[in-house]
């Protein structure tokens, strides 16, 4: 038996003994996705966490995702493989900054992307994901000004799609999506003229302008799988290739390297490993612990989002 197979068996044994649920984002390594009970984007995983009735949630993603699961399941133990798996969007927006904005803009509805800390969520009126951001903003009365945070590219996309003029947009960015250059996409399109382009809305506008489809991670996967076309250029984190090849093995998918790492991988997402997943199930550490007030206040805007159809 290989070392990898041995660790996989240990994880499955621990999952049973701990009455645990393993959640994995599409940006995780293939071997983690294969072991997960659910693989999805932020919205799908939040919904899955909300319905969980077991004892332990092992969240294979980044820290803010595990915080979200904890706020939806305060009585459950929530652990992560690596506590240092963070997010540039979370780092771009602090709760103190949001409170400062609110102190001088009392009339604004604060719409926070799920890629924010628990403390920022607690200062928000409603949460959104890339999958439902337009619907969330459209659910707010037209006369109410909106603060959308923290992703500037997603905010600009939502503003354009919703036609909402009274929308202030934070200036945060994803270190993966925001550094996809349009010139590299143009080169990829030239080299593969028959390929369609599917992009995440966190990408720059110049990339979105060259795209045939714009959507969340899972929406991109669904679109590519269902489309009659057989060749695609994918402008998001390359972890989605696992689901794409699994669901549509006959199709071809190409990824464009960004300028941050000359790759299409999120360095935070890839900090999680099989060994770390096994260890967190064994020790129940690192564990997400949040103050009761943050859980109470942060869960409300998340539940408002989940209540939208």
Buried (B, 14 or more C-beta within 10 A) or exposed (E): EEEEEEBBEBBBEBBEEBEBBBBBBBBBBEBBBBBBBBBBBBBBBBBBBBEBEBEBBBBBBBBBBBBBBBBBBEEBBBBBBBBEBBBBBBEBBBBEBBEEBBEEEEEBBBBBBBBBBBBBBBBBBBBBBBBBBBBBBBBBEEEEBBBBBBBBBBBBBBBEBBEBEBBBBBEBBBBBBBBBBBEBBBEBBEEBEEBBBBBBBBBBBEBBEBBBBBBBBBBBBBBBEEBEEBBBBBBBBBBBBBBBBBEBEEBBBBBBBBEBEEBBBBBBBBBBBBBBBBBBBBEBEBBBEBEEEBBEBBBBBBBBBBEEE
